[in-house]
Amino acid sequence: MTLPLIALTHPQSPAAEAYRALRTNLEFARPDAPIRLVVFTSPSRAEDTADVVANLAVTVAQTGRRVLAVDADLRRPRLHDLFQVPDHPGLTEMVEAREQGESYGRETVVPGLWVLPAGHIPSNPADILDSKWLTDVWPGLRSAFDMVLINTPPVLAVADAAILAPRVDGVVLVLKAGTTKRSHALQAKERLERVGALLLGTVLVDAPYDKAVQSY
């Protein structure tokens, strides 16, 4: 089975190399403590965080680490499509059943990489993510994996990302070149900081490739 992920299909491409650079940046983002539980969000729907989470998860797993990609976008989930795994049971069912997350993770064709899909679409996504039980689960997942990457909806659209952001090691904001409005990027940054999130940095997708380094 071939997954529709550039980190696998074109490992020598500039985009795949950029994901490896992102992996390295996260490793050294906080010198005093390792970054292991990371939320990825964006200002709006225009920036697709699922692609970033999926490709980054692949590159981390390729170094021999155990990685869990969690789809906490309980409104428009995509990680199950990208990794071609069943979409349920997943995070929603895990919270409703009050069971540990390991039993809901899906192995992928990438060694060391598991996916926790969103599960069925609930009527109360924010309440699911804000449950005390799920808050208590994150430290366990953090201990079970070398890195947990969490895909969330746009922070300006719904409260979901802001709910999770203060409970993890850090947040990465995904922006899209030529599309994300500067005002939206600033509003997203301010909203994350307002809830006490540690903003690790930003990822710029669809950026023009610098041909000056192409020959190397």
GISUL-V261095 format. One line per field, one symbol per residue. phi: phi as a letter, one per 40 degrees, with the letter a starting at -180 (. if undefined). Layout:
phi->???
This chain:
phi->.bccbccccbcccdccccccccdccccbcbdcaccbbbcbaacacccccdccccccdccccccgccbbbbccccbbcbcccccfbdcacacccccccfbccdcbcbcbccdgbbbbccgccccbdcccccccccdccddcccccbcabbbcbcdcccacdccccdcbbcibbbcbbdgbccdccccccdccccccgccccibbbbgccccccbccc
